[in-house]
C-alpha cells in the first residue's frame, strides 16, 4: 500500500485524495485548518505547507506529493505561491518522491486563435502568467521527478468557477448575471474530477515526468451555452446574461486590486480559448467526462 501526500483540500485536492483512498492508497492531506474528506485511509493534518521542514517531515515515505493548493485570491499569489512551491520541491527532494503539480494555462499568455497544446511556448506577459512559468522552470531545474498537469477553468462539484461565482447565485435568486467577458466566445472548461484523475495517473507514469500535460476536456462552449445547460440541470428557468463592457473592470482596476488582477487575465474571455489535450489522451488513454455529466455534478 503506497503513501501519498496531498497539499490542499480544495476541489482538486479533495478529488485526488478520494481517488487514491478508493484505490486502497494511504493518503495524508495537509492544510492549515486540517480539513479534507473523511475516509479511513485519509489522514488529515493541520500544518503550514509552506514550511519546508514541516512538509518534509510530513512527507516521510511518500511516493508522490500532489501540490493542489491555490490561494483563492489573485492578490495573494505572488506572496503565497512561491513559498508553497519551494517547500513542495524541498519535500520531494528530501524524500525522493514524485512531485505532481496542479497547473493552469496562465503561463502561455494570449495565443494566436486562442489555441494551446502541450507544446505551446510559455509566453505570458502578465504577472500571474510569468509567475506560473517561473515556478515550473524552478521545479524542472530542481532535478526531481516531477510532472505538471494543466487544465482550463474548472467545472464540477465544489469547483470555484463560473457556476459558483456567477451562474448559481443568479439561478437561485432569479436575477440576471453580469459576465466580464464575451458571451459567445468558445472556451474550454475542465471537469475537476478529470484533473484529479490525470494527476493520479500521470504521477505514476515515468514517461510523463519532466514535462507538462493537458487534461482531456470537453469541446469548448460559449458562456451562453454553458449557462443554458446549467439551468436545465438545475431545473430552473434560463439565466439572463448581461455582457459587462470590457472597460469597466479595467477602469475599476485603477482603484480595486482584485479588479486589476482580473483585468490582467481578461484575454481568456474576449477571444476563443481552446485547450488541446490530444497528446495526453493518446499517450495515457485518458478521456474527458461528458460536459452535461460535469454540469449535472455541479448543479444538482
C-alpha positions as CSV (number, residue, x, y, z in Angstrom):
1,X,0.0,0.0,0.0
2,X,1.6,3.3,-1.2
3,X,1.7,6.5,0.7
4,X,0.7,9.8,-0.9
5,X,0.7,13.4,0.4
6,X,-1.8,15.9,-0.9
7,X,-1.3,19.6,-0.3
8,X,-4.6,21.5,-0.2
9,X,-8.2,20.4,0.3
10,X,-10.0,22.4,-2.4
11,X,-11.9,20.7,-5.1
12,X,-8.8,19.2,-6.8
13,X,-7.0,18.1,-3.6
14,X,-10.2,16.6,-2.3
15,X,-10.8,14.7,-5.5
16,X,-7.2,13.5,-5.6
17,X,-7.3,12.2,-2.0
18,X,-10.6,10.4,-2.6
19,X,-9.4,8.7,-5.7
20,X,-6.3,7.5,-4.1
21,X,-8.2,6.2,-1.0
22,X,-10.7,4.4,-3.2
23,X,-7.7,2.6,-4.7
24,X,-6.5,1.5,-1.3
25,X,-3.7,4.0,-1.1
26,X,-2.7,5.7,2.2
27,X,-3.2,9.5,1.9
28,X,-2.1,12.3,4.1
29,X,-3.8,15.6,3.2
30,X,-2.1,18.8,4.5
31,X,-4.0,22.1,5.1
32,X,-3.7,24.9,7.5
33,X,-7.1,24.0,9.0
34,X,-6.8,20.2,9.0
35,X,-9.7,20.0,6.6
36,X,-10.3,17.4,3.9
37,X,-12.5,14.4,3.0
38,X,-13.3,11.8,5.6
39,X,-12.0,8.3,4.9
40,X,-10.3,5.6,6.9
41,X,-7.3,5.8,4.6
42,X,-7.0,9.6,4.7
43,X,-5.0,11.3,7.5
44,X,-5.9,15.0,7.7
45,X,-3.1,17.1,9.2
46,X,-3.2,20.8,10.1
47,X,0.1,22.4,9.2
48,X,1.7,25.2,7.2
49,X,2.6,23.5,3.9
50,X,4.9,26.4,3.0
51,X,7.2,25.4,5.9
52,X,9.8,23.2,4.1
53,X,10.9,21.4,7.3
54,X,7.4,20.6,8.4
55,X,6.3,19.5,5.0
56,X,9.4,17.3,4.6
57,X,8.6,15.7,7.9
58,X,5.0,15.0,7.0
59,X,6.1,13.5,3.6
60,X,8.4,10.8,5.0
61,X,8.0,7.7,3.0
62,X,5.7,9.3,0.4
63,X,5.8,8.0,-3.2
64,X,4.1,11.1,-4.6
65,X,3.4,14.6,-3.3
66,X,0.5,16.3,-5.0
67,X,0.6,20.1,-4.9
68,X,-3.1,21.1,-5.2
69,X,-3.1,24.3,-3.1
70,X,-4.0,27.5,-4.7
71,X,-4.7,30.8,-2.9
72,X,-8.3,31.8,-3.5
73,X,-7.4,35.4,-4.3
74,X,-5.2,36.6,-7.2
75,X,-4.0,39.4,-5.0
76,X,-2.1,36.9,-2.8
77,X,-0.5,34.8,-5.5
78,X,2.9,36.4,-5.6
79,X,3.2,36.3,-1.8
80,X,1.9,32.8,-1.1
81,X,2.6,30.6,-4.1
82,X,6.4,30.7,-4.2
83,X,6.9,29.5,-0.6
84,X,4.5,26.7,-1.2
85,X,6.3,25.7,-4.4
86,X,9.7,25.8,-2.7
87,X,8.5,23.7,0.2
88,X,7.0,21.1,-2.1
89,X,10.2,20.9,-4.0
90,X,12.2,20.5,-0.8
91,X,9.9,17.8,0.5
92,X,10.0,15.9,-2.8
93,X,13.8,16.1,-3.0
94,X,14.4,15.0,0.7
95,X,12.0,12.0,0.3
96,X,12.8,11.1,-3.3
97,X,9.1,11.5,-4.1
98,X,7.5,12.4,-7.4
99,X,6.1,16.0,-7.3
100,X,2.8,16.3,-9.2
101,X,1.7,19.9,-9.8
102,X,-1.8,21.2,-10.5
103,X,-1.1,23.6,-13.3
104,X,-3.1,26.1,-15.4
105,X,-2.9,27.7,-18.8
106,X,-1.7,31.0,-17.5
107,X,1.9,30.6,-18.4
108,X,1.1,30.5,-22.1
109,X,-0.5,34.0,-22.2
110,X,-2.6,35.1,-25.2
111,X,-2.1,32.7,-28.2
112,X,-3.0,33.0,-31.9
113,X,-6.5,31.8,-32.3
114,X,-6.6,31.1,-28.6
115,X,-5.3,27.6,-29.2
116,X,-2.9,25.8,-26.8
117,X,-1.5,22.3,-26.8
118,X,1.2,20.6,-24.6
119,X,4.0,22.2,-26.7
120,X,2.7,25.8,-26.8
121,X,5.5,28.2,-25.8
122,X,5.1,29.8,-22.4
123,X,4.8,33.4,-23.5
124,X,2.8,35.1,-20.7
125,X,3.2,38.8,-20.3
126,X,1.0,39.3,-17.2
127,X,2.4,38.9,-13.7
128,X,0.4,35.8,-12.8
129,X,1.4,34.0,-16.0
130,X,5.0,34.9,-15.6
131,X,4.9,33.6,-12.0
132,X,3.4,30.3,-13.2
133,X,6.2,30.0,-15.7
134,X,8.9,30.8,-13.2
135,X,7.6,28.2,-10.7
136,X,7.5,25.4,-13.4
137,X,11.0,26.3,-14.6
138,X,12.2,26.3,-11.0
139,X,10.7,22.8,-10.4
140,X,12.3,21.4,-13.6
141,X,15.7,22.9,-12.5
142,X,15.5,21.2,-9.1
143,X,16.4,17.9,-10.5
144,X,13.5,16.0,-9.0
145,X,10.9,13.7,-10.7
146,X,8.0,15.9,-11.5
147,X,5.1,16.5,-13.8
148,X,2.7,19.4,-14.2
149,X,-0.9,18.7,-15.3
150,X,-2.6,21.7,-16.8
151,X,-6.3,22.3,-17.0
152,X,-8.6,25.1,-18.1
153,X,-11.3,26.8,-15.9
154,X,-12.9,24.2,-13.6
155,X,-16.5,22.9,-13.6
156,X,-17.8,20.2,-11.3
157,X,-18.9,19.8,-7.7
158,X,-17.3,22.4,-5.3
159,X,-15.3,24.0,-8.1
160,X,-14.5,27.6,-7.6
161,X,-15.5,29.0,-11.0
162,X,-18.2,30.4,-13.4
163,X,-21.0,28.4,-11.9
164,X,-20.4,29.1,-8.2
165,X,-19.4,32.7,-8.6
166,X,-21.9,33.9,-11.2
167,X,-24.5,31.5,-12.6
168,X,-25.6,29.7,-9.4
169,X,-26.4,33.0,-7.5
170,X,-28.4,34.2,-10.5
171,X,-30.3,30.9,-10.8
172,X,-31.3,30.8,-7.2
173,X,-32.4,34.4,-7.0
174,X,-34.0,34.6,-10.4
175,X,-31.9,37.6,-11.5
176,X,-29.5,38.5,-14.3
177,X,-25.8,37.6,-14.2
178,X,-23.2,40.1,-15.3
179,X,-20.3,38.5,-17.0
180,X,-16.9,40.2,-17.6
181,X,-16.3,38.7,-21.0
182,X,-17.8,37.9,-24.4
183,X,-20.9,35.7,-24.1
184,X,-20.4,34.0,-27.4
185,X,-16.7,33.1,-27.5
186,X,-15.9,29.3,-27.3
187,X,-14.0,28.5,-24.1
188,X,-12.6,25.2,-22.8
189,X,-13.7,24.0,-19.3
190,X,-12.1,21.2,-17.4
191,X,-14.1,18.9,-15.1
192,X,-12.3,18.9,-11.7
193,X,-12.7,15.1,-11.5
194,X,-10.8,14.7,-14.7
195,X,-8.0,16.9,-13.4
196,X,-7.7,14.7,-10.3
197,X,-7.7,11.6,-12.4
198,X,-5.0,13.0,-14.7
199,X,-2.8,13.9,-11.7
200,X,-3.1,10.4,-10.1
201,X,-2.4,8.7,-13.5
202,X,0.5,10.8,-14.7
203,X,2.3,10.9,-11.3
204,X,2.7,7.1,-11.5
205,X,3.9,7.2,-15.2
206,X,7.6,7.6,-15.6
207,X,7.1,8.6,-19.3
208,X,5.0,11.6,-18.1
209,X,7.7,13.1,-15.8
210,X,9.7,16.2,-16.8
211,X,7.1,18.0,-18.8
212,X,3.6,19.4,-18.8
213,X,0.4,17.6,-20.0
214,X,-3.1,18.8,-20.6
215,X,-6.2,17.3,-19.0
216,X,-8.6,15.9,-21.6
217,X,-11.7,18.2,-21.5
218,X,-15.0,18.5,-23.4
219,X,-15.1,20.6,-26.6
220,X,-15.2,24.4,-25.9
221,X,-18.5,26.0,-25.4
222,X,-19.7,29.6,-25.0
223,X,-20.7,31.1,-21.7
224,X,-24.2,31.5,-23.1
225,X,-24.4,27.7,-23.9
226,X,-22.9,26.7,-20.6
227,X,-25.4,28.8,-18.6
228,X,-28.2,27.2,-20.6
229,X,-27.0,23.7,-19.7
230,X,-26.7,24.7,-16.0
231,X,-30.3,25.9,-16.0
232,X,-31.5,22.7,-17.5
233,X,-29.5,20.6,-15.0
234,X,-30.8,22.7,-12.1
235,X,-34.4,22.5,-13.4
236,X,-34.7,26.3,-13.4
237,X,-35.6,29.0,-16.0
238,X,-32.6,30.2,-18.1
239,X,-30.4,32.9,-16.6
240,X,-30.5,36.3,-18.3
241,X,-26.8,37.1,-19.1
242,X,-25.5,40.6,-19.5
243,X,-22.1,41.2,-21.0
244,X,-20.1,43.7,-19.0
245,X,-18.2,46.2,-21.1
246,X,-14.5,45.4,-21.1
247,X,-13.5,48.9,-19.9
248,X,-15.5,48.5,-16.6
249,X,-13.1,46.0,-15.0
250,X,-10.1,47.8,-16.3
251,X,-11.2,51.1,-15.0
252,X,-12.1,49.6,-11.6
253,X,-8.7,48.1,-11.6
254,X,-7.2,51.5,-11.2
255,X,-8.5,51.5,-7.6
256,X,-9.6,48.0,-6.7
257,X,-6.7,45.4,-6.6
258,X,-8.8,42.3,-7.4
259,X,-10.4,44.1,-10.4
260,X,-6.9,44.9,-11.7
261,X,-5.9,41.2,-11.3
262,X,-8.9,40.0,-13.1
263,X,-8.5,42.5,-15.9
264,X,-5.0,41.2,-16.5
265,X,-6.5,37.8,-17.4
266,X,-9.5,39.0,-19.4
267,X,-7.9,37.9,-22.7
268,X,-9.2,34.5,-21.9
269,X,-12.8,35.7,-22.1
270,X,-12.8,38.1,-25.0
271,X,-11.4,35.7,-27.6
272,X,-11.6,32.0,-28.3
273,X,-9.8,29.8,-25.7
274,X,-9.2,26.3,-26.8
275,X,-7.1,23.8,-24.8
276,X,-5.9,20.7,-26.8
277,X,-5.2,17.6,-24.8
278,X,-4.9,15.2,-27.8
279,X,-1.4,14.1,-26.9
280,X,-2.3,13.3,-23.3
281,X,-5.4,11.4,-24.3
282,X,-3.5,9.4,-26.9
283,X,-0.5,8.6,-24.7
284,X,-2.2,7.6,-21.5
285,X,-5.7,6.6,-22.6
286,X,-7.4,9.3,-20.6
287,X,-10.8,10.7,-21.7
288,X,-12.9,13.7,-20.9
289,X,-16.1,13.5,-18.8
290,X,-19.1,14.5,-20.9
291,X,-19.9,18.2,-20.4
292,X,-23.5,17.6,-19.4
293,X,-22.4,15.0,-16.8
294,X,-19.9,17.5,-15.4
295,X,-22.6,20.2,-15.3
296,X,-25.1,17.9,-13.5
297,X,-22.4,17.0,-11.0
298,X,-22.1,20.7,-10.0
299,X,-25.7,21.9,-10.4
300,X,-27.7,19.0,-8.9
